[in-house]
Amino acid sequence: MDKANEKFQELGCQVIGISVDSQFSHYAWRNTPRDQGGIGPISYPLASDLSKKISLSYGVLLEDAGIALRGLFLIDKNGVIRHQLVNDLPLGRNFDEALRILQALQHHEETEKVMPANWTPDKDAMDPTPDGVKAYLSKNA
């Protein structure tokens, strides 16, 4: 995530990392270079959810094991979760995809248009009406 953080910041997005590990574990991770199994210095806050209340409230906590699945949440300026991705433990996240989703959300907030599948910022969006969909598909089908 640290490698993508600058791109998120350019879009006005604040990244916050949260894990169920202690602040002491976070300190060790941050003070261990990446090539030695740590995360090294990072450019975003990393919070400890030792009580596991945050993980439970976001639906990523495996209560019996006391660990959290890998979650990624895009929360809009009103505090509403607009996108969530929850991966099982062996599966990593795709931060390029999270950036694309953030760009789509911001484009929608600015234009009220909706994004078709595989939309990227260089492609057309469509008006959320039958005529808007028809116009989009007649040009992009």
N, C-alpha and C positions, 0 to 999 in steps of 0.2 A: 504494500500500500504506500509505503514511503516514496517509492519511485513515481507513483501517480499523483501524490498529494499536491504538487505544484499545479497540475492541470485542474484539479478540483478547486483549488484556491482561486485560480484565474476565473472560474465560473461562479465565484462567490460562495463556495461550499466549504463548510467547516467539517473536517474529518476528525472523528473521535474514535479511538480504539478502546474496546472494553473486553476484559477477560475475567474469568472467575479465579484467576490466580492472584496472589498477594502482591502488594507494592514491592515487596522484597524480590519476588520472582521477576517482576517487571524491571527492577533495577539491574538484576543479573543479566537478563536478556539484552537490555540496552547497553550494558557494559561488556558484552561479548560480541566481537566482530561477526559479521554474517558468515564469513568463510570458516568460522570456528563454531557455528551452530547457534549463534545469537541473532538478534535483529540489529545490533549496533545502534548508533544514534538515529532517532527518528524525528520528523518535523511536525508531528501532531501529538496531541495529548493521549496518554494511555491510562485509562482508569481501571481500578480494581473493583470487581463486583464480588468481593469475598462473601457477602451475604447471599449472593445469587438471586437477589430480588429483581434486578434488571433483566437478567437472562430469563428468569421465569416469566416476567411480564411481557417479554418479546417472544415467548414461545420457543426458545432455543435450548432450554435447560433439559438435560437428561437427568431427572431428579434422582433416580436410583444410583446412578454412577457419580453424580455430583459434578458433571462436566457439561460444557455448552457446545452445541453444534456450531458450525461456522456460519454466522449470519451477516448479512449486509442489508442495511435499511437506508433508504433515501427519504428524508423527512422534509416536507416543504416549510416555507417561511411561517406557516400557521401551526406548525407542530403536528401535521397530519402525515402518517406514513403513506407515501405514494408508490413506493416500490419496496419489495422485500425479497430477499433471496436467502434461503436456508439450505446449506449443503451438509451432507453427512460428513463425518470426521475425515475420511480419506480424500475428500474432494476439495480442491482449492477454488478460490473465487477468481472471476475475470474482471479486473478493474477497468479495462478498456470498455467492456460492456456496461459497467456501472456508469462510466462517463457518458456513453451514448444515451443511456436512459435519462441521466441528468439533463443532457442537452435537449432531449425530446420533451421532458417535463418543462424546462424553461421556455422552449419554443412554444409549447401549448399555452403557458401562462402569458406569453407576450402576444400571441396571435389568435388564441382559442381554436386553432386548427388541431387535428388529430394526426398521429403518425401511423403510416401503414407498417406492415412487417418489414424488418430489415432497414428501416429508415435510418439515414445518416444526415448530418446537417447540410450536406450538399445536394440533398434530394428534396423533392416536393412533399409537402404535407397536404392534407385535404380538409375541406370544410365538413363538419360533422352533420351533414344533411344528405338525403338521398341524391340531390343534385350535385352536392360537393363530391360525393363518392363517384358518381357517374362521370363528372368532369375529370377527376383524378384518373380513373381507370381508362377513360377514352384516350388520355395522353400517355399513360404509363403502363398499360396492360401488356 
